[in-house]
Amino acid sequence: MRLPSHIRQFGVRAMLVTGLATAGWLPHASWASDTQSGGATTRSIANANAFSSAARNLPPQMRQRFFLGNKIFTAPWAAPPNEDTTFVGLGPTYNAVSCIACHERDGRGAPPEPGQPMTTMLVRASVAGTSETGGPQPHESVGLQINSLAVDGVPDEGMVTVTYETKRAQYGDGTPYTLRVPRYAYAPPDAFAGAETILLSPRVAPAVFGLGLLEAIDEADIVAWADPEDRDGDGISGRVNRVWNTASGAVRLGRFGWKANKASLRDQTAGALLGDMGITTTVFPEQNCPAPQTGCRAAPNVGIEADDTVLDDLTFYMESVAVPARRQIDDPAVKRGEALFQAIGCAACHIPSMATGDHRNPAVRNQNIQPFTDLLLHDMGPDLADGRPDFLASGAEWRTPPLWGLGLIEAVNGHMFLLHDGRARGIAEAILWHGGEAATAREAFRTMPADQRADLLAFLESL
């Protein structure tokens, strides 16, 4: 999916100036615009429920399991002991009482107002070094995540707040714009030492649709897209992450999470249950209570809180949520924007089209999909760096996020806060934050004439 060498040599900006890209001269890759972004799983829903439906091709005999998984996804968990609900085991420390509390309508979280608590966003934590499995080294007092809530009688782990500074700049035509530069502050309880050494990485909750399709992409395809030495000279050097997969007890290719630090949906789901809600499983059977947290360690414990049936039904649900269909693909502005998307090199990382392979879930097996990702790590430059390595991912690298459903986030979640920490207030700002390997594409966008910028944004909003 890289741009051909003769196009790179001719120069993206030259093509834009002469109008070749928008005149149809630029050869497209072997994908055609199609409304069915998720193949046969796709649903044509463009309202607040666009991210919450079962895959259209899910076999009828599996639909009951989908709704069982949805019940687990939406159910609030209670702290033990509690005989009034099925879902018991919350905490002792946690960030949310249910999955849907962060992934509202199966969609995307948002950063809080300046100085306010985080509700659909969390903060990863660690210290310098690596753990025995090669991942981040847990912080002695809080582990790998700041849990800002706790059950009665247990101290929480503190709170991270965000404020913003304003960065002013302008497009090539002189049109001004501003970017929000986030500044984070951590206020731990007095009992928790080491705040000065902690590495923090804020992350908004991502949407959960289409995950089974991403899991079904053949590993060999993802490895083939990688170009760590940039042998083709296009400035893009995507790398795979190799991570410890607790569920299988082996190192595997990472593909989920903001830094591709999870290899499978089961591992991702079990990790979120423990990290976000304090729910133990057979994958992660130990409570999330670092040694200094004596109150946490003394809290009531009911053993495995989500058994394998619960974990597997929840994972099945995550596999089976439908991808929303694209819209307005025949609009001339969208078509022009599609050509520009390829011309300036966006498709080098946001690969438009691919196929899935074998998978235990028949709905996601052997589908032609348009997720606009390569699932690889890319250096996005110092402005977006969190300085927190994660397995092979450096502190400046992020996994390419899928773009499918991008234009429906506001309809589903009522906002357009984008990037890993929600600093961007829309698609244009998200592009303008791109650096590192994406700096050339960003500058091509920044220096485009206003009508071409509008076309490119129209295309992205159609996804």
N, C-alpha and C positions, 0 to 999 in steps of 0.2 A: 504493500500500500504506500510505499515511499514515492515521492514525486520522481519522475524520470529525470536522469541526469541532464538532458538537454534543456529541460524546463528550469532546473535549478541554476544552470549556467546562464540562461537567458535573463533570469532575475525576476522574482515575483513582482517587485515594484514596477519594473518596466512593463510587464504584462498589464498591470492595473492601469498605468498611465495611458497605454495605447488602446486599452479597451478590449484586448484579445480575450481575456478571461470571460467577460460578460457577453462577448459577441459569439460565444460558443466554440472558439478555437481550441480551448483547453480540452484534451481528451480525458474522459472520465475513467475511473477505475471500473472494474467489472461488476459494479452494483448499480441497480436502477432504483429510482425513488419508488417506494412502496409504502402504503399505509400500514401494512402488517409488520410492525417493528419486531414483534415477538413471535413471528411465524404463526402457526395455528393456535398458539395460546392467546393471541391478541384479542382484546375487547375494544369496541368502538364506543367508549364512554369518555366524555370530555367535561364532566361536572365534578363535584366534590368527592364522588366515589370512584374516580378514575383509576385509583391505585389499589382498590380493595376487592376486586372480583376474582373469582376462581378462573383459572385458565379455561378458555373457551373449549378446548379439546380434552379437558380432563374427563376420563371415563366415568360414566354414571355411577359405577360401583365404588368409586373413590371420592365422590362428592361428600358423603357423610363424614369421611375422615378429614376432609378439608374444613368442614364446619366445626368438627371437634377441635382441630388445631386453632381455628379462629377464636373459639371460646377460650382456649388457654391464652392466646395472644391478647385478648381484651380483658381477661379476668384480673381483678385486683387481688394481690396476695396479702395475707394477714400474718402478723407476728405470732409465733407460738408462745404459749399454748392457745389453741382456738378450736372449738368443736362446732362452730357455726358455719364454717365454709370448707370447701374441698381443697382450696389452695392455701396451705399453711407453710410458713418457713421464711417469711420476709426478714431480711437483715441478718445479723444485728445492725450492720451499717449498709446503706443503700443509696441509690439516686432516684429511684422511681418505684411505684408499687405495682406497675404492670408494663408490659411491652408497649401497649398502645399509648401510654402516658408520654413516651418520648417520640414514638412513630405514629403521630396522630393521623388517622385514616390511612395507615400504612405509608405515610408520607415522610416528609423531611422536617427535622427540627429547626430551631432558630436560636440565635444568641439572645440573651436577655437584654433588657434596657440597661444602660450604663449604671453600674453599682448595684444592680438587682441580682437575686439568686438565679442560677441556671435551672431551667425546668426541662428543656428538651435538648440539652447539651451536656456533655461531661468532659472531664479533664483527665487524661492519662498522666501517670506519674512514674518516675524511676530516678535512678542515680547513674553516674558514669559506670561503665563496665557492662558485662553481659552475665546472664544467668547461666545455670548449668545446662540448659537446653539451647543456649545461644541467643535467647531473646533479651529484652531489656532487664536490667538488674532492679528488682523491686526496692522501693524506698523502705527503710527500716520501720518507719512509723505508720505508713499508710499503704504500703504495697504498690500496686500498679495502677491505682485509680483513686481519685479523691471522691469519697462517699460523703456527701454533704448532709445526709439525713441518717437517723439512727432510731431504733426502737426505744421505748421508754427505759430509762435507767442506763443507757449506753451513750457515751459521748460520740458525737459525729466527728468526722475527720477534718472539719474546717470548710471554708468556702472560698472559691475563686470568683472574683468579680472582674468585669471588663469595663474600661472606659476607652474613648476614642480620641485620637488627634486627627486633624484634617490635613491631608496632603493635596496641594493644588497643582494642576498641570493643565495641558491643553492638547487638543488634537492637532494634526498637521495643518489644518485649515484655520487654526486660531481659536476654535470653539473651546471654551474652558470646561473643565470637569474637576471633580474632587473625589478623593478616595478616603475611606476610613482606615486609619492605622490603629489596630487594637493594642491596648496595653492591659496586661493581666496582673492582678494582685492576689496573693494567696494569704489568707488569714487563718493559720492553724490554731487549734486549742493549745493552751500553754503547755499541756502535757506532751505534745508531739514535737519532738526536736527535729532539727535538720532541715528546716524550710529553706535555709540559705543554699543548700546543696541540691535541692530537688529540681528535676527536669520536668516541665509541664508541657502538655500538648492538648489544647482544647479541640474538641471534635463535636460537631453537630450530628444528631442522629440522621442517618441517610434513609431514603425510601427503601422499602423491602420488596418491591415487585421485581420479577424477572430474575431472581437469584438462582433458581433452579437451572435456568438456561445458561447462566454464566458458569455454573458448576459443570454443566454438560459439555462445555467447549473442550476439545481434546487438548491435553497438556502439550503434545507435540506442536500444535498450532501456536500456542502462546510462546513456547520456546523459540519457534521459528521467527516470530515477530521481533524478538530481542536482537539488539545490535549494540552490545555493551562497548565495543571498541569503535563504533561509528565507522564501520568499514565502507559504507556507501557515501560517506562524506556529507550527509545532509544535515548534520548538527543534532540529530536525534539519536540518542543512545539508550533506548529502553532496556531495563534489566529485570530479570525475574527475581522474586524474593523466594528463598528457601527457608521454611519455617518448621518448627516442631509441631506436629499434629498430635495433640494429646489423645484424641479418640482412637487413633491407630498406633500410637507409640512409635512414630517414625517421622523423619524429615520429609516434607513434601513441598510441592510448589504452592506458594501462597497466591490467593486470588481474591480474598474478601477483606474488607476493612480499608480504611483510608491509606494504609501503608502495605496492603496485601499481606497482612500478618496472620491471616487464618487460611488454612488450606481447604477446609470443607465446611459446608453449612451446619453440619452437626456440631463440629467443634466451635464454630462461630456462635451458634445458638446457646450451647452449654456455657461458653465463656461469657456471653451477655447475661444469662440468667444469674451467674455467680457475681460478676463484676457490677452489674447495674442494680440487681435486686437482692443479692445475697442468697440466692437459691442454689442449693447443692444438687448435683447429679452424680451418676456413676462416672462421668468423665472428670468432673471436678468435685470430689466428695468432701473436701475439707472446707470449713467455713473460712471466709475471707477476713481473718483476724490476726494481723501481725503481732508479734510477741509483746510489744509495749502496750497493746490495747487489752488490758486486763478485764475491763468491763465487757468488751466484746466477747472475749474468750469465756467469760462466766455466764453469758446469756443462755437461756433455754435452747436446747438443740434437739431436733427431732430426727436426726440422721439424714438419709437421702430424702430431699424435699420434693424433687421432681423425678419420679422414677423413669425407667426407660420408655414406658408407654407414653408418658407425658412428653418427654423429650423428643421422641420419634414423631409423635403427632404434631408437635409444634414445628419440628424441622420440615415435615411434609407440607405443612401449611406454607412455610417460607419458600419452599420449592415451587409451589403451585399457584402463586398469585399472578394474575394475568398482567401482561404488558399493555399499556394503552396504545391505541392506534395513532398514527400521525394524522395531521390535518392540513388542508389547504396546499397539498403538494403540487397542484396545477397552477397555483398563483404565480404569475411571471416574476414577481419580486422574490418569491421563495426559490424559484429555479435559478435566478441570477445569483442569489445568495449561496446556493448549493455549489455553483461553479467557483465562487470566491472561496468557499470553505476549503475546497481542494487546492485552489491556486496558491493560497498563502501557507499551505502546509499543515492545516489543522488535522487533516485526515491521516497524517503520519503517526499520530498518537491516538486520536479518536477514530479508530478504524471503523468505517461505517457498517460493513457487511461481513458476516461469517456464518459458519454452520456449526451446529452442535453435533455431538456424537452420541455414544451410548450412555444411558443413565437408568437408574432403577425406577425412575418416575417416567412412565410412557409419555406424559404430556410434553416433556421438554426434550425428548429424544429425537434426534435427526430433524432439526428445524433450521430453516434459513432465517437468520435474525439480523437486526440492525441496532446493536447496542451503542455504537460509537465509543468504543474503548479497546485497548489492547491488553488490559489487566496487568500492565508492566509498570515498573517504577521509573520515574523521570525526575531529574533534578530541575526544580522549578525556581531556583535562584534564591538569593538571601532574603528577599522581602517576604516570601512565603515559608521560609524554613522555620521549623519548630526546634531544631537543635537536639532532637531526641531520636537516636537510632532505634531501629526495631528489626531484629534479625539482620538481614543484609541491607535493609533500607537505611540510608544515611539520614542525618537530620535535615537535609534539604530535599529529599526525595518523597514523592507522593505517587500512589497508584493513579493511573488515568481513570477518572470517574466516568461511568456510562452517562451518555447524554439523553438516552431515550426518556420520554416523559418530561423533559425540561420545561416545555412550554405550558405544562399543566400544574406546576407546583403552586402557583398563586391560586388557581381554582380549588385545589385540594387543601392547601395549608394557609392560604391567606397572606403569603409573603413571597419575596424572591431573594432571600438572603442566601448567597451561594458561596462556594469554596468550603474547605474543611472546617472553618471556624465561623462561617456566615458573615464575614466582613464585607463582602461585595453585596451591593443593594440592587442587583440586576445583572443581566448577562453581559452588558458592555463593561461594567466594572470588573466582573470576573475575568474577562479577557485582558483588561488593562493591568491586572495584577500578575499576569503570567510573566515569568522571567526564566533564566537559565536556558534550557533546551527550547523553550517556547518563546524566547525573546524576539526572534525574527518574525514569527507569526504575529505576535503582539504589535510590533512596530508596523507591520504591513496593515494591520487593522487601524492603528492609531493615525496613520498617515493617509488612509483612504479618503476619497471625497465623501461627503456626508451621505449622498444617495447610495453609495456602495456599502457604507456602514449599515445603513437602514436595511438594505437587501440581505446582508449577512445575518443581521439580527432577526429578520423575518424568517429566514431559513431555520435558525436555531429554535425560534419559537414554534415552529411547525413540528418539532420532534416530539 
